[in-house]
Amino acid sequence: MRSPFAGRAASGAIAAYIRLVEATSSRTEIDRHHADALLAGGQGFIIAFWHARLLMGAALKGETDRPVHMLISAHRDGEIIANAVKGFGVNLIRGSAADPKKPEKNKSGAPAIAAMIAALDQGAIVGMTPDGPKGPAEIAKIGAIKLAAFSGAPILPGAYSASRGLRLKTWDRFLLAAPFSRLAFAARPPIHVERNADAAALERARAHLEAELKEAGRIADAAVGRLPLDTD
């Protein structure tokens, strides 16, 4: 997968697969009013979902005329995903959450944060996976919360699930939806973070986001009859 040709082939295959699943599957939207209320306003907002439920995220671009940006890892796998979702009209912001233990590898962190804040200020939607790109799975990092505090933008927690498909043996147990599935997209109430929030308030917001993302996944799974991860 280090070959540029192989990377382009993988990106094309992922994009085609997403379109196949979307075209052959039925779709249910749960508590969409949470998203509609944000879309009706002019303010930008952050949409957050677990890395394992990333696959069908690009298909949501068709739900809005607003610009949609997605934070994508600067790693090689991020490049493949970036090229796969370009055809859906999603704008890419390349970068990762800064690791204070590896300052020499944080070169993409500050520009990515600046780009996300600029996009939100212009009324765009910014997608993030709070447990990505390397986990631990379903443990929210503080990055999305700090972005909400800096920008004043609310966070919309969400999840998708599919009646058919596999949980891959990856660090996040990635959900690979199968064609001819019943898809469910669940939204939870927006989370607002005060601009001047202290460390304790940021941590409470982080824990709240983590709980809401887990609840969104539970609701979406239940809607399509998928067993919880710890039993499938």
N, C-alpha and C positions, 0 to 999 in steps of 0.2 A: 504493500500500500504506500510505499515511499515514492513510487513511480507517479509522475504527473498524469500520465495516461490512465493508470489504474484509479487515481483519485477522481478524475473527471468521469470515468465510467461508473464508479460507485455513486457519485453525486447524481448522475443521470438516472441510475437505477432507483435510488431513494425517492427522487421526485416523481418518477413514473409510478412507483409503488403507492405513494401517498395519494396520487390522483386516482389510481385504481380502487383503493379502499374507499375513497370519498365517493366515487361514481357508483359503486355497487352496494353501498351500505345505506341503511335508514339512519335517521338522526333525531335525537331527542335533546332538547335544551331545558335544563332544570334551573329554576330561579334566575332566568335570564334578566329579570327586571333589575338585578343588581348591576349588570353590565349596561343595560339600556339607560339607566339613570346617569351613569358616567358619560356614555356616548352622547346623551342629549345636551350635556354641558360643553363648554369650550375648553375646560381644563384638561391638560394631559394627565395620563394615569399609567400606573405600572400594573401589568398583569403577571402574576406569579404562578408557577406550576412546577411540580417535581420533575426532575430530569428524566425519570422513568416514563413520564407521560408527555414527552416532548413530540412524539412522532406526528400527531395530527394538528399541532399548534399552527403550522403554516396555513392550513386550510381555513383558519379563522379570519384571515385577511379579507376574505370575501364578504364578511359581515359588516364592514365599515369602509367608508371613503377616506377615513383619516390615515395619515402616514403611520405605519407600524414598523418599529425598530426592534431588533432582537439582539441581545448580548450573546455573543458566540465566543467560545474559548479560542485563544490564539494558537492552541495546539493543532496538530495535524488532523485529528478527528473533527475539530471545529471547522477547519477549512473545507472538509468534505460536506459537512452539514450546511455551511454557509452557501456553497455553490448549489446545493440541492434546493434550498428555499428561495433563491433569488427569483426563480420563475413565478413565484406566487405573489410577487410585489412586496416582499418583506425586505426592508433595509437592514443591513448588518452593521453592528458595532462590535469590533474585534477587541477582546480583552478578557481579563480574569480578575477575580477579587485578589487584592494584594495580600501577600503572605509576609508578615513582619519578620519571619525567620529567614526569608530568602529575599532580601531587598534587591539583590542584583537581578532578580527575575521579575520585578514589579514594573518594568518599563511600560507595559501596556495598560496598567491599572488606572493611572491618573487621566490619560487621554480618554479612556472609555467612560469614566465617570463624568468628565466634562461634556462628552458627546451626548450621554444620556440626559443630563440636566438640560442641555440646550434643546434637545428634542422635546422633552416634557414642557419646557417653557413655551414652545411653539404649538402646544396642543396635541402632540403626537402620543401614541401608545408605545410603551417600552416593555418588552417581554423579558423575563428573567427566570432562571431555575435556581432557587435559593440553596439547593444542595449540590449544584454542579460546580465545576465539571468532574470532580473526582470523589464527591461524597464527604462524609458518610451519608448513606441514603436516608432521605426523609428526616434529615436534621437541618433545619434552616440556619444558614449563616446570617451574619448581621448586615451584609451588603445591601440587600433590598430595603431594609429598615433605615439604614443611614441615607440611602438615596432618597427615600420618601421624606426624611427629616430635612435634608439639604434643599430639596426641590419644592416641598409643600404638596407634592402629588400623592393622591391616595393609592393604595395597593388593592387590586382585585384578586383574591385567591381563586384559583379554578383547577379543574381536573377533567380529563376525558377518560372514558373507559370503552371497552368493546366486548361484545358477547363472545366473539371468536378471536383467537389469537394466542400467542405464546408470551410467557414471561421468560426472557432470555437469562442465561447464566452469567450476567454481567454484574458489576458492583452494585448497580441500582435495580437489578431485576427488570430491565427495560421491557415495557409493554409493547409488543409488536402486534398491532391489530391485523386481523385477516380480512380479505375481501368478503363481501356478502355478510357483514356483521350488522348488529344493532349498535350504533354508537351513541354514547351519552356524554354531554358536556354539562358540568355542574359549576355554578358560580356561588360564591359566598359573599357576605356583606363586605363592603370596602373597609379597609383599615387605614385610619388617619394617624399620622405621627406628628407631634408638635415639632416645629422647627428648632426650638430651644430645649428639646428633651434631653434630660441627663442620662447617665449610663444606666441607671436602674430602670428608667422609663423605656429606653431603647431595648433593654433585655426583656421587659414585659411585652413589648410589641413584637419582638422576635419570637417569643414563646407563643404568643397569640397567633401569629402568622403560621407557625409550624402546626398548631392545632387545627387551624382552619383549612390548611392544605390537606391534612389527613382526613378531615371531615368531608371535604369536597371529593376526595378519592373514594371514600366509603360510600357516599351518596351515588356517585357515578357508577361504581361497581354494582351496587344493589339494583340500580335501574336496569342494568342489562343482565343481571343474574350471574355476575362474576363473583367467585368466592374471594374473601379477603386474602391478602398475600400470604399470611401466615398459615393458611389452610389449603392453598392451591398447589 
